[in-house]
Amino acid sequence: MTKTGFILANLFHKKTRTWLTLLSVVMAFVLFGLLQSLNLVFSASPDFIGATRLVTQSRVSFTQSLPMRMVPEMDAIPGVQRVMYQQWFGAVFRENPQIFAFAVDPERLHDVYPEWVMPEEHWNAFRDTRTGMIAGRLLAEQYGWKVGDKIPLQSNIFPQKNGSKDWTFDLVGIYDGKDDQWQQQTAGGMYINHAYFAEATQFGGGNAGIFVLRLEDPDMAESVAMTVDKRYENSADETKTQTEKDFQVGFLKQLGDIGLIVRWILFAVFFTLLLVVGNTMAQSVRERVPQFAVLKTLGFSDNSVLGFVLAETVALCAIGGLLGLSLATLLGAGISKAAGPMMPVAVDGRVWLSGVIAIIVLSLVVGLLPALRARRLKIVDALAGR
């Protein structure tokens, strides 16, 4: 029997226990892969490479609105093809959770987001209908909405001039995405006509929450961002311009320090895994004390016995860890496809490198003490059961 076969045979001498421990390692590294990739998204530096759109918000917070006078000023910046403005509406439909609804200029939305696909007559109706609204295909299917319906909504932010937060809009179009990724984004979005919103709302109608800048050339993204922020520097309306992805990350960060939450979850996962794998290896060594004594009697050195035990631990952690990272890679690709281009969660080489390091550290931490115990065994004591 080869040394590799001997190690694997010893590893699986208690098959049920080993398979359960291996499953624990696999699941831990699935979580590690997904959470670490998410952590990299939230901790990544701004990246303007390949950006076709930029988002400009107030430097203080995206919840602080900016004046509409900035629209033509941004339109005139070299490298900017078109500027769209939008205001978060805070829509609630009946007793259902809040819907992502924005007040926008229909023509500017059409120009800046060609990824949204809808018949031209629906775009025209959205432009020409004062109380017009368009909804994503998946959202419309969820609630059974059809073009021509009157949709009652409530805004948890903006009341009308009469003080009521009840609004009614005419559904004049249902938009879809240009491909699978963008089609997934139609599950939670709708747009209302900003002109009607500005006219009917009690406050905030003359402002916009954010501006979205469509660029003529992606290579100009960083220079355009710097130009915009420099223009409004030291003014009452200082801005922060970033890519769509970075803005999305910033939006989610309003929920809390996501990176810190992820790190604590990872700590809890690996602390639990440390106990599980450590217990498995400790039990395995205790059960095979006579076997180690026989190995030493046959001439194997203390360091050889130590190496066998460490090799078992490395094999257990490596098999489970690599399987877990492989599954995380597949799941990450599916999540990234569903989440769309603004939240690319991918288990890439950086995550794999972190995972391999974690496998090595885990193997040493849980395997070293049992291996040292096996190394220190005295043949006479071990065979005597002492």
N, C-alpha and C positions, 0 to 999 in steps of 0.2 A: 504494500500500500504506500502511495506517495504521501509526502507531508501534507499536501493540499487535501487529499482525500481523508487523511487522518483528522485534520482540523474540522472539515465539514461533518465527518461522522460524529465527532465529539459534540459539535454545535447542535446537531439534531438528535442527540441521544434521548432527549425528552421532546418529542416532536410537537405535541400540543402546546407546551409552554413556549417553545421556540417560535412556532408560527404566530401565536398571540403576541409575543414580544415583537416579532418582525412586523406584524400588522400595525402595532403601536408606532414603531419607527417610521413606517411608510406614511401613516397619517400625519405624524408630526412634521415630516419633511414636505408633505403636500401643503400644509399650513405655512411652513417656513417659506417655501417658494413663492406662494401667492402673497403673503404678507410682506415679505422682503421686496418683492417687485413693486407692491403698492407703496412701501416706504421710500423706495428710490424715486417714484413719481413725485411724492410730496417733498422730498429733500433735494430734488434736482435744481441746478442753477438754471436761470432763464436761457432758453434756446430759441433763437430766431431763425435758425437754418430751415429753409423750405416753407416758412410761414406765408400763407397767402392772405391772411387776415390778422389784424391786430385789434385789441380791445382797449379802449381808453376809459378810465374811471377816475373818480376823485382820488387824490393821493391819500386822503383820510380813510375812506371806506367806500365800497361800491353802493352802500346804502345812502350816501350823500349825493344828491342830484347835482348835475351840471347844467348851465344855461344853454338854451338852444342857439344862441348867437355864435356858439363855437362851431356849428355845423359848416357854414360856408367858409370859415377860416381854415378848418381841417381839409375841406374839399380842395382848397387852393394849394395845399402843401405838395411839393413835387414828389411823385411816386405814389400818391394816393389816387386811386381810380374812382372810388365812390365811398361816401360815408353814410352809414345807417345809424339812426338813433333809436333807442328803445327804453321803455320804462316798465319796471316790474309792476304788475297789476295786483298780484296777491289774490288770485281767483280761487273760489271754492264752489263746487257744483253739488248742491243739495247737502247730503251728509257725508260726501266722499272727501278723501284727503285733498289737500291743496294741489292745484294744477299749475304747471309752469306756463303762465300767461303773460304776454308782453304787449304793450301798446307801441305800435311801429308805424312808420310811413310805408304804405304798401309798395310803392314803386321802388323805394330804396331797398326794402327787404328783397324784392325780386332781383334787383341788380347785384346786391352784395352776397346773397345766398342762392346761386344758381343750382345748388344741390337739392333744393326743394322743388319738386316737380308737380305742376298743376295745370289744367287746361287754361289757355290764355283768357278765355271768357270769364273764368273764375278770378283770375288776377284783376281783370278790368272791373268786375263786380266788387271786389274788395276795395279797389281804388275809389269807385264811384258811390258806394253805399256808405252813408254816414254812420250807421250802426253796424257795419259789416264786421264779420269775424271769420277767420279760417282756422281749421283744426287739423292736427295730424291724423293720418289714416287710422293708425292703431288706436288712438284716443277716441276717434269717432266710432270705430267698431265696438270699443269697450262700452260706450254709453248708448249705442244705437242711434247716433245722430246722423241726419241726412241733410243734404243741401236744401235750403228753404226753411229749415226748422228755426224757431225762435228759442234761444238758449238762455235760461235764467242763471245768472251767476251772482255771487256775492264777492265783494272785495274786502279783505281784512285790513286794508290800508286806506283806500281812497273812497270816501263817501261822495255822493253827488251833491250838487248845490243845495238840494232840499234836505240834506242830512242823511238820506237813506244810503245804505251800502248795497242795496239790491240793484243790479243792472240787468238789462236784457239786450242780447245781441242777435243779429240775423246771420245765420251760418250760410255764407255765400260761396264757400269753397272748402274742399278737403285735399290737403297736399300730401304727397308721398316723397320718399327719398330716391335719389338717382341710383343707388345700389343698396345691397343688403345692410351695410353699416348705417347708412343714413336712414334707411327704412325703419331700423330699430329705434331711431331717435324720434319717430312720430308717435311714440306711445304716451308721451306726457306733455306735449306742447300745443299751444294755440296762440294766435295773434289777433289783436283787435286794432281798429283804426285809431291812430294816435290823434287825428284831428277831432274826432268825436270825444275821445277821452279828455283832451285838453279843454274842450268847450264845456263839457258836462261836469267835470270833477270840481270839488270844492276848493282843492289846493293842489299845487304841484304840476298843473297842466303845462306850464311854460318851461319845464325842465325835462331832462332825460337822465336816466340812471347810468347808462353807459353809451359809448359810441363804438361802432364796429367799422373799422377801416379796411376796405378791400384794396389790395396793392396791385400796382401794375407789374411789379417784378419782385418775386420772393427774396431776391438777393438784397433788396433795399429795406427789408423789414427792420433791421436794427437801426439803420440811419433814420428812417421815418419815425420810429419810436422815440429816439433821442430828440429829433426835431420837434415833435409834438410836446414832449415834456419840457423842453427848453423854452418853448414859446410861452407856456403858462407858468413858468417858474417864478416864485416870489409874487404871485398874484393871489387874488381871493379864491381862485379856482384852480389850484395846482392839480396836476394830473399824474396818473401812473399808467403807462402804456405797456402792454405785454401781449404775448400770443394768446390765442384762444385756449390752448391747453393750460397755460400758466394761470389764466383767469379762472378756468374751471377748478383748478387745484385750490386757488385762493378762495373760491366760493365755498368749497367743501371744508376748508380750514376754519370757516366761521363756526362750524359745529364744535370745534375744539382743536387741540393739538393732536392731529391725526397721527403724526409720526411718533409722538410719545405713547399714545394708546397702542399703536402697533408694536412698539418695542416692549411694552409691558406684557402684551399678549404672547409675544415670542418668548419672553423670559419665563412666563408661566408654563408654556408648552414644553420648553426644554428642561425646566426644573422637574416637571412631572416625568418627562422621558428619562432623565437622569436617574430618578428613583426606580422606574420600571426596569430599565436595562441593567442598572447596578444590582438590583435585587436578583434578576435572572442570573447574572454572572456569579454573584456570591453563592447562590444556591447550587449552581453547576459545579463550582469548585469544591464546596463542602461535600457534595455527593460523590465526587471522584477523587477524594484524598487517597484511597488505596491505589487507584490507577496511577496517580502521579508518583507514588512510592515505587511501584513496579517499574515505571519508566526510569527512575533514577537508579534502581537496582540493575537495570539492563545497560546502564552506562550513559544515559542522557544527563547532561550537566544541568545545574540549577538554572542557568541562563536559557537553556533550551526549553525547559519546562515553562519558564516565564514567557518565552516567546510564543509557545503554543497557546497559552491562555490569552495573551494580548492579540494574537492572530485571530482567535475565535471572536473576540470582541470587535475587532476591526471588520471581520467578515460580516458579522451581524449588522453593525451600523452602516457598513458600506452598501450591502445588498438593499437594506431597507431605505437608506438615504437616497441612493441613486434611483431606485424605483419611485420613491416619493417625489423627487425632483422631476423625473420624467412625466409623471402624472400631472404635476403642477404646471409643467410646460404646456401640455395639451389643454388643461383647464384654462390657463392664462390666455392662450390663443382664442379660446371660445369666449371668454369674458371680454377680451379686448375687442373682438368682433361685435359683440352685443353692445358694449359701452360706446363704441364709435370712436372717431378720430381725436376727440378732445380728451379722452382718458385712456391712453394706451398702456394697459397693464400687461407687461410681457415678461416672462421668465427668461431673461437673456443671460449672456455670459457672465455678467457681474453677479447675478443671483446664483448661478452655478458655482462660481468661484467661492462665494460666501458659504454655499452649501457644502462644498468639499472641505473647506476649513472647519466648518461645524462638525462634519463627520469625524475628522481627525481629532479635534478637541474632545468630542464626546467619547470617542473610543478610548483615548488616553485617560480621561477622568474616571470612566466607569470600569475600565479594565485593569488599571494599574494596581489598585489595592488587592483584588483577587489574585492577580498575577504574582505580586510580591509574596502573598501568603503561600501560593503554590511553590514559589522558589525557596522559601525558608523551611519547607517541610523536612523533617528528619525521617529517614526511612524506617527506623525502628519504631518511632512514635506513631507514624502513620499506619504501619501494618498492625500495630497493637491497638489501634483505635483510640489513641490518646490525642 
